Amino acid sequence: MYEEMMRFLRFSTGGKISVGIFFILIVFTLNAEGTATLRNVSLERIDGPGNNSVVYIRSQAEVDCLHYVISTVGPTSPTLLLLKSTSNTSRVHISWDKLLHSNSSVVEGAVHLVDENGKPLPKSPKTSFYIFDELLEYEDLQNSSDITDPKNKNLTRIRLNELSWGINVTGFTAVLQGTDNNSSKFTNTSRVELRFTPFSTKGRRSVLPRMAHNELSADVEFIVDGIAASRPSSRFAVILVVANPGNSSFLPSVKVTSDSVVEQVSKRIIDDEYAPTIFTFGQIFSKTKQNSATNNFWQWRTVCYVMPHHTNDDATDVKSTTLTGNQTYVAPALLDNKLLQGYFGFSNLQLIEARATIAGFGKEDDGYYNATAYISWTSLVGFGTPPPESFSITVISILIAGVGIPIVIILIGSVYLLKRRFCDESRIRRSQYEPIE
Protein backbone atom coordinates (compact mmCIF):
# COMPACT_ATOMS: atom_id res chain seq x y z
CA MET A 1 0.00 0.00 0.00
CA TYR A 2 2.81 2.41 0.90
CA GLU A 3 4.64 1.91 -2.40
CA GLU A 4 1.43 2.30 -4.41
CA MET A 5 0.67 5.60 -2.67
CA MET A 6 4.20 6.83 -3.30
CA ARG A 7 3.95 6.05 -7.01
CA PHE A 8 0.57 7.80 -7.18
CA LEU A 9 1.89 10.92 -5.43
CA ARG A 10 5.00 11.10 -7.64
CA PHE A 11 2.80 10.86 -10.73
CA SER A 12 0.29 13.45 -9.50
CA THR A 13 2.96 15.93 -8.31
CA GLY A 14 5.34 15.64 -11.24
CA GLY A 15 7.84 13.58 -9.29
CA LYS A 16 8.05 15.90 -6.27
CA ILE A 17 6.60 15.09 -2.84
CA SER A 18 6.38 17.79 -0.22
CA VAL A 19 7.18 17.15 3.43
CA GLY A 20 3.54 17.80 4.37
CA ILE A 21 2.21 15.30 1.87
CA PHE A 22 4.81 12.77 2.97
CA PHE A 23 3.74 13.16 6.63
CA ILE A 24 0.08 12.70 5.68
CA LEU A 25 1.05 9.58 3.75
CA ILE A 26 2.81 8.11 6.78
CA VAL A 27 -0.18 8.75 9.04
CA PHE A 28 -2.55 7.26 6.46
CA THR A 29 -0.37 4.18 6.05
CA LEU A 30 -0.13 3.58 9.80
CA ASN A 31 -3.89 3.83 10.19
CA ALA A 32 -4.53 1.59 7.18
CA GLU A 33 -2.13 -1.08 8.37
CA GLY A 34 -3.80 -1.07 11.77
CA THR A 35 -7.20 -1.88 10.26
CA ALA A 36 -6.16 -4.47 7.66
CA THR A 37 -7.86 -7.86 8.07
CA LEU A 38 -5.24 -10.33 9.26
CA ARG A 39 -7.38 -13.43 9.97
CA ASN A 40 -10.59 -14.99 8.71
CA VAL A 41 -12.86 -14.98 11.77
CA SER A 42 -16.29 -16.60 12.05
CA LEU A 43 -18.76 -16.66 14.94
CA GLU A 44 -21.70 -19.03 15.19
CA ARG A 45 -24.10 -20.63 17.64
CA ILE A 46 -24.11 -24.43 17.47
CA ASP A 47 -27.45 -25.81 18.64
CA GLY A 48 -27.90 -29.24 20.18
CA PRO A 49 -30.92 -31.14 21.48
CA GLY A 50 -33.34 -29.25 23.70
CA ASN A 51 -32.17 -25.78 24.66
CA ASN A 52 -28.49 -26.69 24.62
CA SER A 53 -26.20 -24.46 22.58
CA VAL A 54 -22.57 -23.35 22.47
CA VAL A 55 -20.85 -20.37 20.89
CA TYR A 56 -18.04 -21.25 18.52
CA ILE A 57 -15.49 -18.70 17.29
CA ARG A 58 -12.97 -19.80 14.65
CA SER A 59 -10.03 -17.61 13.63
CA GLN A 60 -8.13 -18.90 10.59
CA ALA A 61 -4.75 -17.84 9.22
CA GLU A 62 -2.34 -19.37 6.72
CA VAL A 63 -0.39 -21.41 9.27
CA ASP A 64 -2.76 -22.02 12.19
CA CYS A 65 -6.31 -21.84 13.47
CA LEU A 66 -7.57 -20.49 16.79
CA HIS A 67 -10.71 -21.83 18.44
CA TYR A 68 -12.89 -20.33 21.17
CA VAL A 69 -15.74 -22.46 22.57
CA ILE A 70 -18.16 -20.83 25.04
CA SER A 71 -20.66 -23.01 26.88
CA THR A 72 -23.15 -23.23 29.75
CA VAL A 73 -24.28 -26.75 28.78
CA GLY A 74 -24.85 -29.04 31.74
CA PRO A 75 -25.93 -26.69 33.17
CA THR A 76 -22.52 -25.31 34.07
CA SER A 77 -21.12 -21.86 34.78
CA PRO A 78 -20.11 -19.90 31.65
CA THR A 79 -16.91 -21.50 30.37
CA LEU A 80 -14.47 -20.36 27.69
CA LEU A 81 -12.18 -23.01 26.18
CA LEU A 82 -9.23 -21.80 24.06
CA LEU A 83 -7.53 -24.14 21.59
CA LYS A 84 -4.79 -23.48 19.04
CA SER A 85 -4.13 -25.86 16.16
CA THR A 86 -1.28 -25.84 13.64
CA SER A 87 -3.76 -27.06 11.04
CA ASN A 88 -5.48 -24.07 9.47
CA THR A 89 -8.32 -26.30 8.24
CA SER A 90 -9.12 -27.63 11.70
CA ARG A 91 -12.42 -27.01 13.44
CA VAL A 92 -14.17 -28.08 16.64
CA HIS A 93 -16.61 -30.98 16.43
CA ILE A 94 -19.24 -31.65 19.11
CA SER A 95 -20.92 -35.02 19.57
CA TRP A 96 -24.09 -33.99 21.39
CA ASP A 97 -25.15 -37.52 22.33
CA LYS A 98 -21.89 -38.04 24.20
CA LEU A 99 -21.73 -34.53 25.66
CA LEU A 100 -25.20 -34.79 27.21
CA HIS A 101 -24.75 -38.35 28.49
CA SER A 102 -25.37 -38.75 32.22
CA ASN A 103 -22.37 -41.04 32.63
CA SER A 104 -19.28 -38.81 32.91
CA SER A 105 -16.98 -41.55 31.63
CA VAL A 106 -18.87 -41.53 28.32
CA VAL A 107 -18.58 -37.77 27.85
CA GLU A 108 -14.83 -37.76 27.13
CA GLY A 109 -14.13 -37.05 23.46
CA ALA A 110 -17.46 -35.35 22.86
CA VAL A 111 -15.55 -32.13 22.08
CA HIS A 112 -12.50 -32.47 19.84
CA LEU A 113 -10.66 -31.00 16.87
CA VAL A 114 -11.09 -32.47 13.38
CA ASP A 115 -9.48 -31.73 10.01
CA GLU A 116 -11.28 -30.75 6.81
CA ASN A 117 -12.23 -34.42 6.24
CA GLY A 118 -13.67 -34.86 9.72
CA LYS A 119 -10.71 -36.91 10.91
CA PRO A 120 -9.92 -36.38 14.64
CA LEU A 121 -6.77 -34.40 15.41
CA PRO A 122 -4.53 -34.66 18.50
CA LYS A 123 -5.35 -32.46 21.49
CA SER A 124 -4.07 -28.92 21.17
CA PRO A 125 -0.71 -28.32 22.90
CA LYS A 126 -1.79 -24.75 23.63
CA THR A 127 -4.98 -24.98 25.67
CA SER A 128 -6.45 -22.82 28.40
CA PHE A 129 -9.87 -22.37 29.90
CA TYR A 130 -11.66 -19.75 31.99
CA ILE A 131 -14.83 -20.16 34.06
CA PHE A 132 -17.07 -17.41 35.45
CA ASP A 133 -17.99 -19.53 38.42
CA GLU A 134 -19.84 -17.57 41.11
CA LEU A 135 -21.16 -14.08 41.74
CA LEU A 136 -20.46 -12.99 45.32
CA GLU A 137 -22.37 -10.39 47.31
CA TYR A 138 -20.91 -9.09 50.57
CA GLU A 139 -21.61 -6.31 53.03
CA ASP A 140 -18.74 -3.81 52.91
CA LEU A 141 -18.98 -2.39 56.42
CA GLN A 142 -15.67 -0.51 56.14
CA ASN A 143 -16.47 1.02 52.73
CA SER A 144 -13.09 -0.28 51.53
CA SER A 145 -14.28 -2.31 48.51
CA ASP A 146 -11.81 -5.00 49.63
CA ILE A 147 -13.27 -8.48 49.20
CA THR A 148 -10.56 -9.90 51.49
CA ASP A 149 -11.36 -7.57 54.43
CA PRO A 150 -12.15 -9.82 57.43
CA LYS A 151 -14.68 -7.25 58.66
CA ASN A 152 -16.94 -7.88 55.67
CA LYS A 153 -20.16 -9.68 56.56
CA ASN A 154 -23.09 -11.57 55.09
CA LEU A 155 -21.40 -13.24 52.12
CA THR A 156 -23.96 -14.55 49.62
CA ARG A 157 -23.12 -16.79 46.68
CA ILE A 158 -25.03 -16.72 43.40
CA ARG A 159 -23.95 -19.86 41.60
CA LEU A 160 -23.86 -19.07 37.91
CA ASN A 161 -24.40 -22.71 36.93
CA GLU A 162 -27.86 -22.48 38.56
CA LEU A 163 -29.05 -19.65 36.30
CA SER A 164 -31.09 -20.20 33.14
CA TRP A 165 -28.87 -19.18 30.23
CA GLY A 166 -29.84 -18.08 26.75
CA ILE A 167 -27.51 -17.41 23.81
CA ASN A 168 -28.00 -14.83 21.09
CA VAL A 169 -25.65 -13.86 18.28
CA THR A 170 -25.99 -10.23 17.25
CA GLY A 171 -23.71 -9.13 14.44
CA PHE A 172 -20.23 -10.16 15.46
CA THR A 173 -21.04 -10.43 19.18
CA ALA A 174 -22.29 -13.46 21.10
CA VAL A 175 -24.45 -12.64 24.14
CA LEU A 176 -25.00 -15.10 27.01
CA GLN A 177 -27.76 -13.94 29.35
CA GLY A 178 -28.47 -15.60 32.70
CA THR A 179 -31.65 -15.17 34.74
CA ASP A 180 -33.35 -16.91 37.67
CA ASN A 181 -37.12 -16.74 37.92
CA ASN A 182 -37.08 -18.62 41.22
CA SER A 183 -34.85 -16.18 43.09
CA SER A 184 -36.01 -13.07 44.91
CA LYS A 185 -32.82 -11.36 43.74
CA PHE A 186 -33.97 -11.43 40.11
CA THR A 187 -36.86 -9.54 38.54
CA ASN A 188 -38.05 -9.71 34.94
CA THR A 189 -35.34 -7.25 33.92
CA SER A 190 -32.49 -8.56 36.11
CA ARG A 191 -29.63 -10.36 34.36
CA VAL A 192 -26.08 -11.57 34.45
CA GLU A 193 -24.64 -11.18 30.96
CA LEU A 194 -21.49 -12.09 29.07
CA ARG A 195 -20.64 -10.56 25.69
CA PHE A 196 -17.92 -12.03 23.46
CA THR A 197 -16.60 -10.08 20.45
CA PRO A 198 -13.67 -11.56 18.45
CA PHE A 199 -11.31 -9.45 16.37
CA SER A 200 -9.70 -10.03 12.97
CA THR A 201 -7.56 -6.86 13.00
CA LYS A 202 -5.39 -4.72 15.21
CA GLY A 203 -7.13 -1.73 16.70
CA ARG A 204 -9.00 -0.32 19.65
CA ARG A 205 -12.67 -0.27 20.65
CA SER A 206 -14.47 3.07 20.47
CA VAL A 207 -16.05 2.67 23.94
CA LEU A 208 -14.29 2.83 27.31
CA PRO A 209 -12.02 1.33 28.55
CA ARG A 210 -10.66 1.27 24.97
CA MET A 211 -8.03 -1.42 25.34
CA ALA A 212 -5.80 -2.21 22.38
CA HIS A 213 -6.64 -5.50 20.69
CA ASN A 214 -5.13 -7.59 17.92
CA GLU A 215 -6.24 -10.34 15.57
CA LEU A 216 -5.44 -13.01 18.18
CA SER A 217 -7.87 -11.71 20.80
CA ALA A 218 -11.50 -11.28 21.76
CA ASP A 219 -13.37 -8.80 23.95
CA VAL A 220 -15.23 -10.18 27.01
CA GLU A 221 -17.74 -7.97 28.81
CA PHE A 222 -19.25 -9.16 32.12
CA ILE A 223 -22.45 -7.38 33.17
CA VAL A 224 -24.52 -7.44 36.35
CA ASP A 225 -27.76 -5.56 35.87
CA GLY A 226 -30.68 -5.06 38.22
CA ILE A 227 -29.94 -7.84 40.70
CA ALA A 228 -31.44 -6.97 44.09
CA ALA A 229 -28.82 -6.28 46.73
CA SER A 230 -29.51 -7.67 50.19
CA ARG A 231 -28.25 -4.59 52.04
CA PRO A 232 -27.56 -0.89 51.31
CA SER A 233 -23.79 -1.39 51.67
CA SER A 234 -23.57 -4.46 49.45
CA ARG A 235 -20.90 -4.91 46.81
CA PHE A 236 -20.41 -7.63 44.22
CA ALA A 237 -17.48 -9.70 43.01
CA VAL A 238 -17.01 -12.61 40.61
CA ILE A 239 -14.87 -15.74 40.88
CA LEU A 240 -12.83 -16.45 37.74
CA VAL A 241 -11.32 -19.94 37.52
CA VAL A 242 -8.40 -20.41 35.12
CA ALA A 243 -6.18 -23.31 34.07
CA ASN A 244 -3.48 -23.90 31.47
CA PRO A 245 -3.16 -27.67 30.93
CA GLY A 246 -0.88 -27.08 27.94
CA ASN A 247 1.13 -30.23 27.11
CA SER A 248 -0.14 -32.05 30.19
CA SER A 249 0.53 -35.78 30.36
CA PHE A 250 -2.47 -37.40 32.04
CA LEU A 251 -1.42 -40.51 33.91
CA PRO A 252 -3.78 -42.61 36.09
CA SER A 253 -3.50 -41.83 39.82
CA VAL A 254 -0.56 -39.49 39.22
CA LYS A 255 -0.52 -35.73 39.75
CA VAL A 256 -0.69 -34.01 36.38
CA THR A 257 2.72 -33.32 34.87
CA SER A 258 2.65 -30.15 32.86
CA ASP A 259 5.11 -27.84 31.20
CA SER A 260 2.70 -24.93 31.69
CA VAL A 261 2.03 -22.45 34.45
CA VAL A 262 -0.46 -19.66 35.20
CA GLU A 263 0.83 -16.29 36.42
CA GLN A 264 -0.96 -13.16 37.57
CA VAL A 265 0.69 -9.74 37.39
CA SER A 266 -0.18 -6.09 37.70
CA LYS A 267 1.19 -3.80 35.00
CA ARG A 268 1.50 -0.01 35.16
CA ILE A 269 1.46 2.27 32.13
CA ILE A 270 2.45 5.93 31.77
CA ASP A 271 -0.33 6.98 29.40
CA ASP A 272 -4.02 7.26 30.27
CA GLU A 273 -5.09 8.81 26.98
CA TYR A 274 -7.65 6.09 26.21
CA ALA A 275 -8.96 5.58 29.75
CA PRO A 276 -8.33 8.76 31.77
CA THR A 277 -6.89 8.29 35.31
CA ILE A 278 -6.46 4.51 34.78
CA PHE A 279 -2.77 3.59 34.78
CA THR A 280 -2.95 -0.11 35.76
CA PHE A 281 -3.67 -3.40 34.01
CA GLY A 282 -4.50 -6.73 35.61
CA GLN A 283 -3.10 -9.68 33.67
CA ILE A 284 -3.21 -13.47 33.86
CA PHE A 285 -0.70 -15.31 31.69
CA SER A 286 -0.69 -18.97 30.70
CA LYS A 287 2.97 -19.73 30.08
CA THR A 288 5.29 -22.55 29.10
CA LYS A 289 7.71 -23.32 31.93
CA GLN A 290 10.63 -24.25 29.72
CA ASN A 291 11.02 -20.96 27.86
CA SER A 292 8.47 -18.72 29.62
CA ALA A 293 6.61 -18.25 26.31
CA THR A 294 3.09 -16.93 26.80
CA ASN A 295 0.43 -19.20 25.30
CA ASN A 296 -2.70 -17.30 26.34
CA PHE A 297 -3.62 -14.22 28.32
CA TRP A 298 -6.51 -12.54 30.13
CA GLN A 299 -6.10 -8.78 30.53
CA TRP A 300 -8.18 -5.92 31.90
CA ARG A 301 -7.85 -2.32 32.91
CA THR A 302 -8.54 -1.99 36.62
CA VAL A 303 -11.80 -0.17 35.99
CA CYS A 304 -15.46 -1.04 35.47
CA TYR A 305 -18.51 1.09 34.78
CA VAL A 306 -21.75 1.53 36.68
CA MET A 307 -23.81 2.74 33.73
CA PRO A 308 -24.29 1.17 30.28
CA HIS A 309 -22.89 4.12 28.33
CA HIS A 310 -19.38 3.96 29.92
CA THR A 311 -18.27 7.51 30.66
CA ASN A 312 -15.41 8.64 32.89
CA ASP A 313 -17.93 9.82 35.49
CA ASP A 314 -19.36 6.29 35.63
CA ALA A 315 -16.04 4.59 36.36
CA THR A 316 -15.24 2.65 39.52
CA ASP A 317 -12.45 0.26 40.52
CA VAL A 318 -11.76 -3.42 39.88
CA LYS A 319 -9.66 -5.08 42.58
CA SER A 320 -8.55 -8.68 42.15
CA THR A 321 -7.14 -11.17 44.61
CA THR A 322 -4.01 -13.18 43.91
CA LEU A 323 -4.51 -16.53 42.21
CA THR A 324 -5.29 -19.36 44.62
CA GLY A 325 -5.67 -23.11 44.30
CA ASN A 326 -8.41 -23.16 46.95
CA GLN A 327 -10.41 -26.28 46.10
CA THR A 328 -13.56 -24.73 47.59
CA TYR A 329 -13.69 -22.58 44.46
CA VAL A 330 -11.89 -24.72 41.93
CA ALA A 331 -12.98 -28.38 42.24
CA PRO A 332 -16.75 -28.04 41.67
CA ALA A 333 -16.22 -25.67 38.75
CA LEU A 334 -14.07 -28.25 36.95
CA LEU A 335 -15.55 -31.64 37.81
CA ASP A 336 -19.16 -30.72 36.98
CA ASN A 337 -18.27 -28.90 33.75
CA LYS A 338 -19.66 -30.67 30.67
CA LEU A 339 -17.55 -28.77 28.14
CA LEU A 340 -14.32 -29.60 29.98
CA GLN A 341 -15.40 -33.20 30.55
CA GLY A 342 -16.07 -33.47 26.83
CA TYR A 343 -12.60 -32.22 25.88
CA PHE A 344 -10.31 -33.47 28.66
CA GLY A 345 -12.31 -36.33 30.19
CA PHE A 346 -13.63 -36.53 33.76
CA SER A 347 -10.68 -38.49 35.15
CA ASN A 348 -8.20 -36.01 33.65
CA LEU A 349 -10.05 -33.02 35.09
CA GLN A 350 -9.32 -34.38 38.57
CA LEU A 351 -5.60 -34.00 37.80
CA ILE A 352 -5.62 -30.49 36.34
CA GLU A 353 -4.33 -27.77 38.65
CA ALA A 354 -6.75 -24.91 38.17
CA ARG A 355 -6.58 -21.66 40.11
CA ALA A 356 -9.00 -18.86 40.88
CA THR A 357 -9.02 -15.11 41.36
CA ILE A 358 -11.81 -12.92 42.71
CA ALA A 359 -12.50 -9.63 40.93
CA GLY A 360 -14.31 -7.17 43.18
CA PHE A 361 -16.13 -4.10 41.88
CA GLY A 362 -16.32 -0.69 43.53
CA LYS A 363 -14.31 1.93 45.36
CA GLU A 364 -14.58 3.98 48.50
CA ASP A 365 -17.52 6.41 48.60
CA ASP A 366 -18.96 5.42 45.19
CA GLY A 367 -22.39 4.77 46.69
CA TYR A 368 -22.05 0.96 46.73
CA TYR A 369 -23.78 -1.29 44.20
CA ASN A 370 -27.24 0.12 44.98
CA ALA A 371 -26.28 3.54 43.59
CA THR A 372 -26.97 2.28 40.05
CA ALA A 373 -27.51 -1.50 40.41
CA TYR A 374 -25.30 -1.97 37.35
CA ILE A 375 -21.75 -3.22 36.72
CA SER A 376 -19.90 -3.65 33.42
CA TRP A 377 -16.37 -5.12 33.44
CA THR A 378 -14.47 -5.50 30.15
CA SER A 379 -11.53 -7.85 29.61
CA LEU A 380 -9.44 -9.02 26.68
CA VAL A 381 -8.63 -12.70 26.19
CA GLY A 382 -6.39 -14.11 23.51
CA PHE A 383 -3.45 -16.14 22.28
CA GLY A 384 0.21 -15.19 22.61
CA THR A 385 1.13 -11.96 24.40
CA PRO A 386 -1.25 -9.02 24.91
CA PRO A 387 -1.07 -6.27 22.29
CA PRO A 388 1.20 -3.46 23.51
CA GLU A 389 -0.31 -0.18 24.60
CA SER A 390 1.10 2.71 22.56
CA PHE A 391 0.59 6.42 22.04
CA SER A 392 -1.90 7.41 19.36
CA ILE A 393 -0.92 9.25 16.17
CA THR A 394 -2.48 12.37 17.68
CA VAL A 395 -0.31 12.22 20.80
CA ILE A 396 2.80 11.43 18.76
CA SER A 397 2.07 14.42 16.49
CA ILE A 398 1.59 16.68 19.53
CA LEU A 399 4.84 15.42 21.07
CA ILE A 400 6.70 15.96 17.82
CA ALA A 401 5.22 19.44 17.49
CA GLY A 402 5.85 20.25 21.15
CA VAL A 403 9.46 19.11 21.05
CA GLY A 404 10.34 19.62 17.39
CA ILE A 405 9.07 23.17 16.87
CA PRO A 406 11.08 24.65 19.78
CA ILE A 407 14.19 22.84 18.53
CA VAL A 408 13.65 24.22 15.02
CA ILE A 409 13.15 27.73 16.45
CA ILE A 410 16.33 27.40 18.52
CA LEU A 411 18.28 26.18 15.48
CA ILE A 412 16.96 28.97 13.27
CA GLY A 413 17.67 31.51 16.00
CA SER A 414 21.19 30.15 16.50
CA VAL A 415 21.90 30.28 12.77
CA TYR A 416 20.54 33.83 12.60
CA LEU A 417 22.68 34.97 15.55
CA LEU A 418 25.80 33.32 14.15
CA LYS A 419 25.21 34.89 10.77
CA ARG A 420 24.59 38.31 12.29
CA ARG A 421 27.73 38.02 14.39
CA PHE A 422 29.74 37.04 11.34
CA CYS A 423 28.36 40.03 9.38
CA ASP A 424 29.10 42.39 12.29
CA GLU A 425 32.69 41.14 12.53
CA SER A 426 33.15 41.61 8.77
CA ARG A 427 31.93 45.21 8.97
CA ILE A 428 34.29 45.92 11.88
CA ARG A 429 37.27 44.54 9.95
CA ARG A 430 36.37 46.62 6.89
CA SER A 431 36.03 49.77 8.98
CA GLN A 432 39.46 49.21 10.51
CA TYR A 433 41.11 48.82 7.11
CA GLU A 434 43.21 51.82 6.00
CA PRO A 435 43.87 51.97 2.27
CA ILE A 436 47.42 52.64 1.05
CA GLU A 437 47.72 55.89 -0.84
Sequence and secondary structure as in RCSB ss.txt:
>XXXX:A:sequence
MYEEMMRFLRFSTGGKISVGIFFILIVFTLNAEGTATLRNVSLERIDGPGNNSVVYIRSQAEVDCLHYVISTVGP
TSPTLLLLKSTSNTSRVHISWDKLLHSNSSVVEGAVHLVDENGKPLPKSPKTSFYIFDELLEYEDLQNSSDITDP
KNKNLTRIRLNELSWGINVTGFTAVLQGTDNNSSKFTNTSRVELRFTPFSTKGRRSVLPRMAHNELSADVEFIVD
GIAASRPSSRFAVILVVANPGNSSFLPSVKVTSDSVVEQVSKRIIDDEYAPTIFTFGQIFSKTKQNSATNNFWQW
RTVCYVMPHHTNDDATDVKSTTLTGNQTYVAPALLDNKLLQGYFGFSNLQLIEARATIAGFGKEDDGYYNATAYI
SWTSLVGFGTPPPESFSITVISILIAGVGIPIVIILIGSVYLLKRRFCDESRIRRSQYEPIE
>XXXX:A:secstr
 HHHHHHHHHHHTTT   HHHHHHHHHHHHHHHHHS  SEEEEEEEE STT EEEEEEEE SS EEEEEEE TTT
   EEEEEEES TT EEEE HHHHT SSHHHHTTSEEEE TTS B    SEEEEEEEEEEEEEE TTS   TT T
T EEEEEEEGGGSEEEEEEETTEEEEEEE TT TT  TT EEEEEEEE SSSEE SSTT  EE TTEEEEEEEEE
S   SSTTEEEEEEEEEE  TT B  TTS  B SEEEEEEEEE S  SSSTT  EEEEEEEEETTT  EEEEEEE
ESEEESSTT  GGGEEEEEE   B  HHHHHHHHHT HHHHHHH HHHHTT   EEEEEEE  TTS TGGGTSEE
EEEEEEEESS       HHHHHHHHHHHHHHHHHHHHHHHHHHHHHHHHHHHHHHHT     
